[in-house]
Amino acid sequence: MSELIVVTCSGISNTGRLTGQAVNAFMQRHPGVFERHIPAADISDGLSSDSEVVVIEGCPDCCSCKKLNALGVLPVLHITATDLGIEKRGVDEPAFAEIEILSSELRKALKRL
């Protein structure tokens, strides 16, 4: 059985930080769904060939997917915060409502897998 790993944006903007906060909130509410959470900055070629990867990006730059593609890894699910109407606002703090929106979208998307 393959392991399910979530990779999040590691940018310093509000949307980049939002991805990690939303995944942490999701993992607290739904323990055991993901084997690991890896920030994009920590991606290495150590991903197992049987890993399924879910990517949560902050913006359309898709830095996480670019790093994964360089390793030959394609995500089974890709969500971008700005596609959900969340605005990129520089280094502002992510709002609680934005964390809830992204975490909820992750839950819905995983049900469709």
CORGIUR-V858274 format. One line per field, one symbol per residue. phi: phi as a letter, one per 20 degrees, with the letter a starting at -180 (. if undefined). psi: psi as a letter, one per 40 degrees, with the letter a starting at -180 (. if undefined). burial: b if it has 9 or more other C-alpha atoms within 8 Angstrom, else e. Layout:
phi->???
psi->???
burial->???
This chain:
phi->.eedddddgdfefgfffggfffffffffecfnfdfbdcfgfdfceefffefdddddeebfflgfffffffemddfebcccgffeneeecmegffegfffffffffffffffef
psi->hiihihhiifieiddddddddddddddddgiedhdihhiddehieehidehhhhhhidiedfddddddddefhhiehhhhddeeehihfbeiiiidddddddddddddddde.
burial->eebbbbbbbbeebbbbbbbbbbbebbbeeeeeebeebbbbeebeeeeeeebbbbbbbbbeebbbbebbbeeeeebebbbbbbeeebebeeeeebeeebbbbbbbebbebeeee
